[in-house]
Amino acid sequence: MERLDDIIGMEGLPAETDPAVAGGAVSGWRYRLAVVQHYRSVYRVAQALLRDAAEAEDVTQETFVRYWQRGAGIERPREWLMKVARNGCLDRLRRTGRTVTGADDEVFEQPDNHDPAWHYENRELAAELQRAIERLREPQRSLVVLFDVQGMSAAECAQIVGLNVNQVKVYLHRARRRLRLELEGSR
């Protein structure tokens, strides 16, 4: 049987006893585990907030570099990674003076059992919903993405955004009400 190191590509990463790990860097095992478990989720959150694949990739890589450098004392890597990624996205949006745009719509796969009018209506509704989410203020926008799109718990969202669970629930309620009112008003 092959060694686990060789299977997941651990060559060249520091061991737990490496002095660099003691200085705040995360061990090679923990780093690889975090990448395997959370890379897609971190990228999806960055993509949803930035709406730009290249920038989302950059933020995701920067997030994991920070985890590599400072992750030794982090007990809940998922929440920490999401928080760092969200903050990185917000920093990029502030620096460039732009807001999230809906220019890069996701590919919509059409099932065969619906007529073209149904697909058209659903695409229009999805575009309206995306525009309405983009108009939400922070932290409502991030909470909708994290909770409703990514399926995170209220406690995880609270950790990431820096609120308590009750505040998360209130912000989500207000965001959903605003989205519902906007969508009903446009129909």
VOTIZA-101713 format. One record per residue: y, z, x of N, C-alpha, C, O in turn; residue number from 0. Coordinates in nm, 2 decimals. Layout:
REM VOTIZA-101713
SITE_n.yy_n.zz_n.xx_ca.yy_ca.zz_ca.xx_c.yy_c.zz_c.xx_o.yy_o.zz_o.xx_num
SITE_Y_Z_X_Y_Z_X_Y_Z_X_Y_Z_X_NUM
...
//
This chain:
REM VOTIZA-101713
SITE_n.yy_n.zz_n.xx_ca.yy_ca.zz_ca.xx_c.yy_c.zz_c.xx_o.yy_o.zz_o.xx_num
SITE_-0.12_0.00_0.08_0.00_0.00_0.00_0.12_0.00_0.09_0.13_0.07_0.19_0
SITE_0.23_-0.08_0.05_0.35_-0.08_0.13_0.43_0.05_0.11_0.42_0.12_0.01_1
SITE_0.51_0.08_0.21_0.60_0.19_0.20_0.70_0.16_0.09_0.75_0.05_0.08_2
SITE_0.75_0.27_0.02_0.85_0.25_-0.08_0.98_0.20_-0.02_1.05_0.12_-0.08_3
SITE_1.01_0.24_0.11_1.13_0.19_0.18_1.13_0.04_0.18_1.23_-0.03_0.15_4
SITE_1.02_-0.02_0.22_1.01_-0.16_0.23_1.02_-0.23_0.10_1.07_-0.35_0.09_5
SITE_0.97_-0.17_0.00_0.97_-0.24_-0.13_1.11_-0.25_-0.19_1.14_-0.36_-0.24_6
SITE_1.19_-0.15_-0.17_1.33_-0.16_-0.23_1.43_-0.18_-0.13_1.55_-0.17_-0.15_7
SITE_1.40_-0.22_-0.01_1.49_-0.26_0.10_1.58_-0.16_0.15_1.70_-0.17_0.16_8
SITE_1.52_-0.05_0.20_1.59_0.07_0.25_1.62_0.06_0.40_1.67_0.15_0.46_9
SITE_1.58_-0.05_0.47_1.60_-0.06_0.61_1.75_-0.04_0.64_1.83_-0.11_0.57_10
SITE_1.78_0.03_0.74_1.92_0.04_0.79_2.01_0.14_0.71_2.12_0.17_0.76_11
SITE_1.96_0.20_0.61_2.04_0.30_0.54_2.01_0.44_0.60_1.90_0.47_0.65_12
SITE_2.11_0.53_0.60_2.10_0.66_0.67_2.00_0.75_0.60_1.98_0.74_0.47_13
SITE_1.93_0.83_0.67_1.83_0.92_0.62_1.91_1.05_0.57_2.03_1.06_0.60_14
SITE_1.85_1.14_0.50_1.91_1.26_0.45_1.96_1.34_0.57_2.06_1.42_0.55_15
SITE_1.90_1.33_0.68_1.94_1.42_0.80_2.05_1.35_0.88_2.09_1.41_0.98_16
SITE_2.09_1.23_0.85_2.19_1.16_0.92_2.32_1.24_0.91_2.36_1.29_0.80_17
SITE_2.40_1.26_1.02_2.52_1.34_1.02_2.63_1.27_0.92_2.71_1.34_0.87_18
SITE_2.62_1.14_0.91_2.72_1.08_0.81_2.70_1.12_0.67_2.79_1.13_0.60_19
SITE_2.57_1.15_0.63_2.54_1.20_0.50_2.60_1.33_0.48_2.65_1.36_0.37_20
SITE_2.59_1.42_0.58_2.65_1.55_0.57_2.80_1.55_0.55_2.85_1.65_0.49_21
SITE_2.87_1.45_0.59_3.01_1.44_0.58_3.06_1.39_0.45_3.18_1.35_0.44_22
SITE_2.98_1.39_0.34_3.03_1.34_0.21_2.96_1.21_0.17_2.97_1.18_0.05_23
SITE_2.91_1.14_0.26_2.84_1.01_0.22_2.71_1.05_0.15_2.64_1.15_0.18_24
SITE_2.67_0.96_0.06_2.55_0.98_-0.02_2.43_0.93_0.07_2.45_0.84_0.15_25
SITE_2.32_0.99_0.04_2.20_0.94_0.12_2.16_0.80_0.07_2.20_0.75_-0.03_26
SITE_2.09_0.73_0.16_2.04_0.60_0.13_1.96_0.59_0.00_1.98_0.49_-0.07_27
SITE_1.88_0.69_-0.02_1.79_0.69_-0.14_1.87_0.70_-0.26_1.86_0.63_-0.36_28
SITE_1.96_0.80_-0.26_2.05_0.82_-0.38_2.14_0.70_-0.41_2.16_0.66_-0.52_29
SITE_2.19_0.64_-0.30_2.27_0.52_-0.32_2.20_0.41_-0.39_2.24_0.35_-0.49_30
SITE_2.08_0.38_-0.33_2.00_0.27_-0.39_1.96_0.30_-0.53_1.96_0.21_-0.62_31
SITE_1.92_0.42_-0.56_1.89_0.46_-0.69_2.00_0.44_-0.79_1.99_0.39_-0.90_32
SITE_2.12_0.48_-0.75_2.24_0.46_-0.83_2.27_0.32_-0.86_2.30_0.28_-0.97_33
SITE_2.26_0.23_-0.75_2.28_0.09_-0.77_2.18_0.03_-0.87_2.22_-0.04_-0.96_34
SITE_2.05_0.06_-0.85_1.95_0.01_-0.94_1.97_0.05_-1.08_1.96_-0.02_-1.18_35
SITE_2.01_0.18_-1.10_2.02_0.24_-1.24_2.15_0.20_-1.31_2.15_0.18_-1.43_36
SITE_2.26_0.18_-1.23_2.39_0.18_-1.30_2.47_0.05_-1.27_2.58_0.04_-1.33_37
SITE_2.43_-0.03_-1.18_2.51_-0.15_-1.14_2.55_-0.23_-1.26_2.67_-0.27_-1.28_38
SITE_2.46_-0.27_-1.35_2.49_-0.35_-1.46_2.58_-0.29_-1.56_2.67_-0.35_-1.61_39
SITE_2.56_-0.16_-1.58_2.65_-0.09_-1.68_2.80_-0.08_-1.62_2.89_-0.11_-1.70_40
SITE_2.81_-0.05_-1.49_2.94_-0.05_-1.43_3.01_-0.19_-1.44_3.13_-0.20_-1.47_41
SITE_2.93_-0.29_-1.41_2.99_-0.42_-1.41_3.03_-0.46_-1.56_3.14_-0.52_-1.58_42
SITE_2.95_-0.43_-1.65_2.98_-0.46_-1.79_3.11_-0.39_-1.84_3.19_-0.45_-1.91_43
SITE_3.12_-0.27_-1.80_3.25_-0.20_-1.84_3.37_-0.26_-1.77_3.47_-0.29_-1.84_44
SITE_3.36_-0.29_-1.64_3.47_-0.36_-1.57_3.50_-0.50_-1.63_3.61_-0.53_-1.65_45
SITE_3.39_-0.57_-1.67_3.41_-0.70_-1.73_3.48_-0.69_-1.86_3.57_-0.77_-1.90_46
SITE_3.44_-0.59_-1.94_3.50_-0.57_-2.07_3.64_-0.53_-2.07_3.72_-0.58_-2.15_47
SITE_3.68_-0.45_-1.97_3.82_-0.41_-1.95_3.91_-0.52_-1.89_4.02_-0.53_-1.92_48
SITE_3.85_-0.59_-1.79_3.93_-0.69_-1.71_3.93_-0.83_-1.77_4.02_-0.90_-1.76_49
SITE_3.81_-0.86_-1.83_3.79_-1.00_-1.88_3.80_-1.10_-1.78_3.84_-1.21_-1.80_50
SITE_3.76_-1.07_-1.66_3.76_-1.16_-1.54_3.64_-1.12_-1.46_3.63_-1.01_-1.40_51
SITE_3.54_-1.21_-1.45_3.42_-1.19_-1.38_3.44_-1.15_-1.23_3.37_-1.06_-1.18_52
SITE_3.52_-1.23_-1.16_3.54_-1.20_-1.02_3.61_-1.07_-0.99_3.57_-0.99_-0.90_53
SITE_3.71_-1.03_-1.08_3.77_-0.90_-1.06_3.67_-0.79_-1.10_3.67_-0.68_-1.03_54
SITE_3.59_-0.81_-1.20_3.49_-0.71_-1.24_3.39_-0.69_-1.13_3.35_-0.57_-1.10_55
SITE_3.35_-0.79_-1.06_3.26_-0.78_-0.95_3.33_-0.70_-0.83_3.27_-0.62_-0.77_56
SITE_3.46_-0.73_-0.81_3.53_-0.66_-0.70_3.54_-0.51_-0.73_3.51_-0.43_-0.65_57
SITE_3.57_-0.48_-0.86_3.59_-0.34_-0.90_3.45_-0.27_-0.89_3.44_-0.15_-0.84_58
SITE_3.35_-0.34_-0.93_3.21_-0.28_-0.92_3.17_-0.25_-0.78_3.12_-0.14_-0.75_59
SITE_3.20_-0.35_-0.69_3.16_-0.32_-0.55_3.25_-0.21_-0.49_3.19_-0.13_-0.42_60
SITE_3.38_-0.21_-0.52_3.46_-0.10_-0.47_3.41_0.04_-0.52_3.41_0.14_-0.45_61
SITE_3.37_0.04_-0.65_3.32_0.16_-0.71_3.19_0.21_-0.63_3.18_0.33_-0.60_62
SITE_3.10_0.12_-0.60_2.98_0.16_-0.53_3.01_0.20_-0.38_2.94_0.28_-0.32_63
SITE_3.11_0.13_-0.32_3.14_0.17_-0.18_3.20_0.31_-0.18_3.17_0.39_-0.10_64
SITE_3.28_0.35_-0.28_3.33_0.48_-0.29_3.22_0.58_-0.31_3.22_0.69_-0.25_65
SITE_3.12_0.55_-0.40_3.01_0.63_-0.42_2.93_0.65_-0.29_2.89_0.77_-0.26_66
SITE_2.91_0.55_-0.21_2.84_0.56_-0.08_2.92_0.65_0.01_2.85_0.73_0.08_67
SITE_3.05_0.64_0.01_3.13_0.72_0.10_3.14_0.87_0.06_3.15_0.96_0.14_68
SITE_3.15_0.90_-0.07_3.19_1.03_-0.12_3.09_1.09_-0.22_3.12_1.20_-0.27_69
SITE_2.98_1.03_-0.24_2.89_1.07_-0.34_2.79_1.18_-0.32_2.71_1.22_-0.41_70
SITE_2.80_1.25_-0.20_2.70_1.35_-0.17_2.70_1.47_-0.27_2.59_1.52_-0.30_71
SITE_2.82_1.51_-0.31_2.82_1.62_-0.40_2.83_1.59_-0.55_2.85_1.68_-0.63_72
SITE_2.81_1.47_-0.59_2.82_1.43_-0.73_2.68_1.45_-0.80_2.58_1.40_-0.75_73
SITE_2.69_1.53_-0.90_2.57_1.56_-0.98_2.53_1.46_-1.08_2.42_1.44_-1.11_74
SITE_2.63_1.40_-1.14_2.61_1.30_-1.25_2.67_1.17_-1.21_2.78_1.14_-1.25_75
SITE_2.60_1.09_-1.14_2.65_0.97_-1.08_2.70_0.87_-1.19_2.79_0.80_-1.17_76
SITE_2.63_0.86_-1.30_2.66_0.76_-1.40_2.81_0.78_-1.45_2.89_0.69_-1.45_77
SITE_2.84_0.90_-1.49_2.97_0.93_-1.54_3.08_0.91_-1.43_3.18_0.86_-1.46_78
SITE_3.04_0.96_-1.31_3.14_0.94_-1.20_3.17_0.79_-1.17_3.28_0.75_-1.15_79
SITE_3.06_0.71_-1.17_3.08_0.57_-1.14_3.16_0.50_-1.25_3.25_0.42_-1.22_80
SITE_3.13_0.54_-1.38_3.21_0.48_-1.49_3.36_0.52_-1.48_3.44_0.44_-1.51_81
SITE_3.38_0.64_-1.44_3.52_0.69_-1.44_3.59_0.62_-1.32_3.71_0.57_-1.34_82
SITE_3.53_0.60_-1.21_3.59_0.53_-1.10_3.62_0.38_-1.13_3.72_0.33_-1.10_83
SITE_3.52_0.32_-1.20_3.53_0.18_-1.23_3.64_0.16_-1.34_3.73_0.07_-1.32_84
SITE_3.65_0.25_-1.43_3.76_0.24_-1.54_3.89_0.26_-1.47_3.98_0.18_-1.50_85
SITE_3.91_0.36_-1.38_4.03_0.38_-1.32_4.07_0.26_-1.23_4.19_0.22_-1.22_86
SITE_3.97_0.20_-1.16_4.00_0.08_-1.08_4.04_-0.03_-1.16_4.13_-0.11_-1.12_87
SITE_3.99_-0.05_-1.28_4.03_-0.16_-1.37_4.17_-0.13_-1.42_4.25_-0.22_-1.42_88
SITE_4.20_-0.01_-1.46_4.34_0.02_-1.51_4.44_0.00_-1.40_4.55_-0.05_-1.42_89
SITE_4.40_0.04_-1.28_4.49_0.02_-1.16_4.52_-0.13_-1.14_4.64_-0.17_-1.12_90
SITE_4.42_-0.21_-1.15_4.44_-0.36_-1.13_4.53_-0.41_-1.24_4.61_-0.50_-1.22_91
SITE_4.50_-0.37_-1.36_4.58_-0.42_-1.48_4.73_-0.37_-1.46_4.82_-0.45_-1.49_92
SITE_4.75_-0.25_-1.42_4.89_-0.20_-1.39_4.96_-0.28_-1.28_5.07_-0.32_-1.29_93
SITE_4.89_-0.30_-1.17_4.94_-0.37_-1.05_4.99_-0.51_-1.09_5.09_-0.56_-1.04_94
SITE_4.91_-0.58_-1.16_4.94_-0.72_-1.20_5.03_-0.73_-1.32_5.07_-0.84_-1.35_95
SITE_5.05_-0.62_-1.39_5.14_-0.62_-1.50_5.09_-0.70_-1.62_5.16_-0.75_-1.70_96
SITE_4.96_-0.70_-1.63_4.90_-0.78_-1.74_4.81_-0.69_-1.82_4.78_-0.58_-1.79_97
SITE_4.78_-0.74_-1.94_4.69_-0.67_-2.03_4.56_-0.75_-2.03_4.55_-0.86_-1.98_98
SITE_4.46_-0.69_-2.10_4.33_-0.76_-2.11_4.35_-0.88_-2.20_4.41_-0.87_-2.31_99
SITE_4.30_-0.99_-2.16_4.30_-1.11_-2.25_4.17_-1.15_-2.29_4.07_-1.12_-2.23_100
SITE_4.16_-1.23_-2.40_4.03_-1.28_-2.45_4.00_-1.42_-2.41_3.92_-1.49_-2.48_101
SITE_4.05_-1.46_-2.29_4.03_-1.60_-2.25_3.89_-1.63_-2.22_3.84_-1.75_-2.24_102
SITE_3.81_-1.54_-2.16_3.68_-1.57_-2.12_3.58_-1.52_-2.22_3.51_-1.41_-2.20_103
SITE_3.57_-1.59_-2.33_3.47_-1.54_-2.44_3.33_-1.56_-2.39_3.30_-1.65_-2.32_104
SITE_3.25_-1.47_-2.44_3.11_-1.47_-2.39_3.04_-1.58_-2.47_3.08_-1.62_-2.58_105
SITE_2.93_-1.62_-2.41_2.85_-1.73_-2.47_2.78_-1.67_-2.59_2.72_-1.56_-2.58_106
SITE_2.78_-1.74_-2.70_2.72_-1.69_-2.82_2.60_-1.78_-2.85_2.62_-1.90_-2.88_107
SITE_2.49_-1.72_-2.85_2.36_-1.79_-2.88_2.34_-1.80_-3.03_2.34_-1.69_-3.10_108
SITE_2.32_-1.92_-3.08_2.31_-1.93_-3.23_2.16_-1.94_-3.27_2.09_-2.02_-3.22_109
SITE_2.13_-1.84_-3.36_1.99_-1.85_-3.42_1.99_-1.97_-3.51_2.09_-2.02_-3.57_110
SITE_1.87_-2.03_-3.53_1.85_-2.15_-3.61_1.86_-2.13_-3.76_1.88_-2.22_-3.83_111
SITE_1.85_-2.00_-3.81_1.84_-1.98_-3.95_1.98_-1.97_-4.02_1.98_-1.93_-4.14_112
SITE_2.09_-1.99_-3.95_2.22_-1.98_-4.02_2.30_-2.12_-4.01_2.28_-2.19_-3.92_113
SITE_2.38_-2.14_-4.11_2.45_-2.26_-4.11_2.57_-2.26_-4.02_2.61_-2.15_-3.98_114
SITE_2.63_-2.37_-3.99_2.75_-2.38_-3.90_2.87_-2.29_-3.95_2.94_-2.24_-3.87_115
SITE_2.89_-2.29_-4.08_3.00_-2.21_-4.13_2.98_-2.06_-4.10_3.08_-1.99_-4.06_116
SITE_2.86_-2.01_-4.11_2.83_-1.87_-4.07_2.87_-1.85_-3.93_2.93_-1.74_-3.89_117
SITE_2.83_-1.94_-3.84_2.86_-1.92_-3.69_3.01_-1.92_-3.67_3.06_-1.85_-3.59_118
SITE_3.07_-2.01_-3.73_3.22_-2.03_-3.72_3.29_-1.90_-3.76_3.37_-1.84_-3.69_119
SITE_3.25_-1.84_-3.88_3.31_-1.72_-3.93_3.28_-1.60_-3.83_3.37_-1.52_-3.80_120
SITE_3.16_-1.59_-3.78_3.13_-1.49_-3.68_3.20_-1.50_-3.55_3.24_-1.40_-3.49_121
SITE_3.22_-1.62_-3.50_3.30_-1.64_-3.38_3.44_-1.60_-3.40_3.50_-1.54_-3.32_122
SITE_3.50_-1.64_-3.52_3.64_-1.61_-3.55_3.65_-1.45_-3.56_3.75_-1.40_-3.51_123
SITE_3.56_-1.39_-3.63_3.56_-1.24_-3.64_3.55_-1.18_-3.51_3.62_-1.08_-3.48_124
SITE_3.46_-1.22_-3.42_3.44_-1.17_-3.29_3.57_-1.18_-3.21_3.61_-1.09_-3.13_125
SITE_3.63_-1.30_-3.22_3.76_-1.32_-3.15_3.87_-1.23_-3.20_3.95_-1.18_-3.12_126
SITE_3.88_-1.22_-3.33_3.98_-1.12_-3.39_3.95_-0.98_-3.34_4.05_-0.91_-3.31_127
SITE_3.83_-0.94_-3.35_3.79_-0.81_-3.30_3.83_-0.79_-3.16_3.88_-0.68_-3.12_128
SITE_3.80_-0.88_-3.07_3.83_-0.87_-2.93_3.98_-0.86_-2.91_4.03_-0.78_-2.83_129
SITE_4.06_-0.94_-2.98_4.21_-0.93_-2.97_4.26_-0.80_-3.02_4.35_-0.74_-2.96_130
SITE_4.20_-0.74_-3.13_4.24_-0.61_-3.18_4.20_-0.50_-3.08_4.28_-0.41_-3.06_131
SITE_4.09_-0.51_-3.01_4.05_-0.41_-2.91_4.15_-0.42_-2.79_4.19_-0.32_-2.74_132
SITE_4.19_-0.54_-2.76_4.28_-0.56_-2.65_4.42_-0.49_-2.67_4.49_-0.45_-2.58_133
SITE_4.45_-0.49_-2.80_4.58_-0.43_-2.84_4.58_-0.28_-2.85_4.68_-0.21_-2.85_134
SITE_4.46_-0.22_-2.84_4.45_-0.07_-2.84_4.51_-0.02_-2.72_4.50_-0.08_-2.61_135
SITE_4.57_0.10_-2.73_4.63_0.17_-2.61_4.51_0.25_-2.54_4.41_0.28_-2.61_136
SITE_4.54_0.28_-2.42_4.44_0.37_-2.35_4.47_0.51_-2.40_4.58_0.54_-2.43_137
SITE_4.37_0.59_-2.41_4.23_0.57_-2.38_4.14_0.51_-2.49_4.02_0.50_-2.47_138
SITE_4.20_0.48_-2.60_4.13_0.43_-2.71_4.05_0.30_-2.68_3.93_0.29_-2.71_139
SITE_4.11_0.21_-2.60_4.04_0.09_-2.56_3.92_0.12_-2.48_3.81_0.07_-2.50_140
SITE_3.93_0.20_-2.38_3.82_0.24_-2.29_3.71_0.31_-2.37_3.59_0.28_-2.35_141
SITE_3.75_0.40_-2.46_3.65_0.47_-2.54_3.57_0.38_-2.63_3.45_0.39_-2.65_142
SITE_3.64_0.28_-2.69_3.56_0.18_-2.78_3.46_0.10_-2.69_3.35_0.08_-2.73_143
SITE_3.51_0.06_-2.57_3.42_-0.01_-2.48_3.30_0.08_-2.44_3.19_0.03_-2.44_144
SITE_3.33_0.20_-2.40_3.23_0.29_-2.35_3.13_0.33_-2.46_3.01_0.33_-2.44_145
SITE_3.19_0.38_-2.57_3.10_0.43_-2.67_3.04_0.33_-2.76_2.92_0.33_-2.78_146
SITE_3.12_0.24_-2.82_3.07_0.14_-2.91_3.00_0.02_-2.85_2.90_-0.03_-2.90_147
SITE_3.05_-0.02_-2.74_2.99_-0.14_-2.67_2.88_-0.10_-2.58_2.77_-0.16_-2.58_148
SITE_2.91_0.00_-2.49_2.81_0.03_-2.39_2.71_0.14_-2.44_2.60_0.16_-2.38_149
SITE_2.73_0.20_-2.55_2.64_0.30_-2.61_2.63_0.43_-2.55_2.53_0.50_-2.55_150
SITE_2.74_0.47_-2.48_2.74_0.60_-2.41_2.77_0.71_-2.52_2.82_0.69_-2.62_151
SITE_2.73_0.83_-2.48_2.75_0.95_-2.57_2.89_0.99_-2.56_2.97_0.96_-2.47_152
SITE_2.93_1.07_-2.66_3.07_1.13_-2.66_3.09_1.22_-2.54_3.20_1.22_-2.48_153
SITE_2.99_1.29_-2.50_3.00_1.38_-2.38_3.02_1.29_-2.25_3.10_1.33_-2.17_154
SITE_2.95_1.18_-2.24_2.96_1.10_-2.12_3.10_1.04_-2.12_3.17_1.03_-2.02_155
SITE_3.15_0.99_-2.24_3.28_0.93_-2.25_3.39_1.03_-2.21_3.49_1.00_-2.14_156
SITE_3.37_1.16_-2.25_3.47_1.26_-2.22_3.47_1.28_-2.07_3.58_1.30_-2.02_157
SITE_3.36_1.28_-2.01_3.36_1.30_-1.86_3.43_1.18_-1.79_3.51_1.21_-1.70_158
SITE_3.41_1.06_-1.84_3.46_0.95_-1.77_3.61_0.94_-1.79_3.69_0.91_-1.70_159
SITE_3.66_0.96_-1.91_3.80_0.94_-1.95_3.88_1.07_-1.92_4.01_1.06_-1.91_160
SITE_3.82_1.18_-1.90_3.89_1.30_-1.87_3.94_1.38_-1.99_4.05_1.44_-1.99_161
SITE_3.87_1.37_-2.10_3.91_1.44_-2.22_3.79_1.53_-2.26_3.69_1.53_-2.20_162
SITE_3.82_1.61_-2.37_3.70_1.69_-2.42_3.64_1.61_-2.53_3.69_1.51_-2.58_163
SITE_3.52_1.65_-2.57_3.44_1.58_-2.67_3.52_1.56_-2.80_3.51_1.46_-2.86_164
SITE_3.59_1.67_-2.85_3.66_1.66_-2.97_3.77_1.55_-2.96_3.80_1.48_-3.06_165
SITE_3.84_1.55_-2.85_3.95_1.45_-2.83_3.89_1.31_-2.84_3.94_1.22_-2.89_166
SITE_3.77_1.29_-2.77_3.70_1.16_-2.78_3.67_1.12_-2.92_3.70_1.00_-2.96_167
SITE_3.62_1.21_-3.00_3.59_1.18_-3.14_3.72_1.14_-3.22_3.72_1.05_-3.30_168
SITE_3.83_1.21_-3.19_3.95_1.18_-3.26_4.00_1.05_-3.22_4.04_0.97_-3.31_169
SITE_4.01_1.02_-3.09_4.05_0.89_-3.04_3.97_0.78_-3.10_4.02_0.67_-3.13_170
SITE_3.83_0.80_-3.10_3.74_0.69_-3.15_3.77_0.67_-3.30_3.77_0.56_-3.35_171
SITE_3.79_0.78_-3.37_3.81_0.77_-3.52_3.94_0.69_-3.54_3.94_0.60_-3.62_172
SITE_4.05_0.72_-3.47_4.17_0.65_-3.48_4.16_0.50_-3.44_4.22_0.41_-3.51_173
SITE_4.09_0.48_-3.33_4.08_0.34_-3.28_4.00_0.26_-3.38_4.04_0.15_-3.41_174
SITE_3.89_0.31_-3.44_3.81_0.24_-3.54_3.89_0.21_-3.66_3.88_0.11_-3.72_175
SITE_3.97_0.31_-3.71_4.05_0.30_-3.83_4.15_0.18_-3.80_4.17_0.10_-3.89_176
SITE_4.22_0.18_-3.69_4.31_0.08_-3.65_4.25_-0.06_-3.65_4.30_-0.15_-3.71_177
SITE_4.13_-0.07_-3.59_4.06_-0.19_-3.58_4.02_-0.24_-3.72_4.04_-0.36_-3.75_178
SITE_3.97_-0.15_-3.81_3.94_-0.19_-3.94_4.06_-0.24_-4.02_4.05_-0.34_-4.09_179
SITE_4.17_-0.16_-4.01_4.29_-0.21_-4.08_4.34_-0.34_-4.03_4.38_-0.43_-4.11_180
SITE_4.34_-0.36_-3.90_4.38_-0.49_-3.85_4.29_-0.61_-3.90_4.34_-0.71_-3.93_181
SITE_4.16_-0.58_-3.89_4.07_-0.69_-3.94_4.08_-0.71_-4.09_4.07_-0.83_-4.13_182
SITE_4.10_-0.61_-4.17_4.11_-0.63_-4.31_4.24_-0.70_-4.34_4.25_-0.78_-4.44_183
SITE_4.35_-0.67_-4.27_4.48_-0.73_-4.29_4.48_-0.88_-4.25_4.56_-0.95_-4.30_184
SITE_4.39_-0.92_-4.16_4.39_-1.06_-4.12_4.30_-1.14_-4.21_4.30_-1.27_-4.19_185
SITE_4.24_-1.09_-4.30_4.15_-1.16_-4.39_4.21_-1.19_-4.52_4.15_-1.25_-4.61_186
//
